Amino acid sequence: MQNYREEKIDHVRELAMRVLQRVHVEDAYANVALAETLREVQLPERDRRFLTELVYGVTKAGASLDYMIGCYVADIRKAQPAIRELLRLGFYQIFCMDRVPPSAACNTAVELAKKHGRRGADAFVNGVLRAALREPERAAFPEGRDAYALALRTWHPKWMVERWMRTYGYERTEELCRCNNTSAPLSVRVNTLRTNRDALMEQLTAAGAQVRASAWVPDGIVLAAHGALDELAPLREGLAQVQDESSMLVAHILGAEPGMTVIDACAAPGGKTTHIAQRMENRGRILAFDIYEEKMRRIERNAKRLGISMIETQMRDAREIGAAYAEQADRVLVDAPCSGLGVLRRKPDARWKKSVRDAKTLPSLQRDILASAARAVKHGGILVYSTCTMEECENAAVVRAFLETHADFALEETGAFLPMQKTTERMVQIMPETDGPDGFFIARMRRL
């Protein structure tokens, strides 16, 4: 640490540096690390937004940001962790943010380097950032329509872009990638056990949020603007649950009714589970399974906050459900573990944590879970399979493989069970860049 003046330290940028170190060194999730930091410190709303943009922006830019820095530095990996994050923050502000004066981005990074770096770190940071300001053209991404160039320009792993280009073509892949770099709309589900949509919209508006009714689900509200979620009284009081619109579709398509027995095979974190309970008017029985104890406790906490008493949680591998509960459920939901490529907007670090190996390993697991869960469905009952991805090998291919070996199940016209925007689709695929909500897949099957 070198001599520095505390009054010249920008504490929002310092917080961003610390959160990013947790993400890149400790492998923490960016949204979790940021949320914990925001709870620990009291920041004005403007600073909260700036901190969020810095953390999420740098995390999303990932390898593309390091490519830019590499145009001025031989090997950023040799720098101290704190100095690496300061360079990333500096480059993100200089090249990706219009509202930040370049001099401010540079000067604040230099002061933080004095506080957190070894001797000479401030001169190193100053030299790199000043070079970027003098010769920004050196950091330009390559032109062209190849996957590598598009991946760099849109902040995605090359393998992911290659995969999408094979499926969707160049233009749609570019649109999807750019969509992933936008802020996902925040939506909440009305707790219909305690209130209705109109009343909740009035309460949210009174609390300072800008709201509109969902066009996808009758119990959904989209918040165009809002303050800290922890401070929204309707959420604290259990009048609503944060949940994406496409995720809300699942409970409607499942069609569970009061008095039924329902199994949620992969229930955590419980958004769909509690939604199903609401649709059942908190009457009947829901068995919610997952393999993580803390996630099961989260379901229980959410259920208590929402006033739901019919959910029974149990730690159990979904592949064991069929043997333990053969033909006992009127409705079974398999919201399968998946690559999660439909929700990349919400998880800024997810694209860099994913692997092409997922496409090889996940379908086998998904098929096993689906086959086991199917045994728990009563004759005449409904089995719903869903994921938050757009990958055909995890979606339609899994359903087709299941149906080929289970002649006692028939695929229904899933789109006909959508609550508002009904379609004739046999299997429903929501795409974020064209539809708006998160990428999602849903298929509804009946046991004959």
ABEGO torsion letter per residue (X at the ends): XBBBBAAABBAAAAAAAAAAAAAAAAGBBAAAAAAAAAAABBBBAAAAAAAAAAAAAAAAAEAAAAAAAAAABABAAABBAAAAAAAAAAAAAAAABAABBAAAAAAAAAAAAAAABBBGAAAAAAAAAAAAAABAAAABBBBEABAAAAAAAAGBBAAAAAAAAAAAEAAAAAAAAAAAABBBBBBBBBBAAABBAAAAAAAAAAAGBBBBBBAABAABBBBABBBBAAABAAAAAGABBBBBAAAAAAAAAAGBBBGBBBBBABAOAGAAAAAAAAAAGGBEBBBBBBABAAAAAAAAAAAAAAGBAABBBBBBBAAAAAAAABGABABBBBBBBBAGAAAAAABAAAAAABBAAAAAAAAAAAAAAAAAAAAABBBGBBBBBBBBBABAAABAAAAAAAAAABAABBBBBAAAABAABBBABABBBBBAAAAGBBBBBBBBBBBX
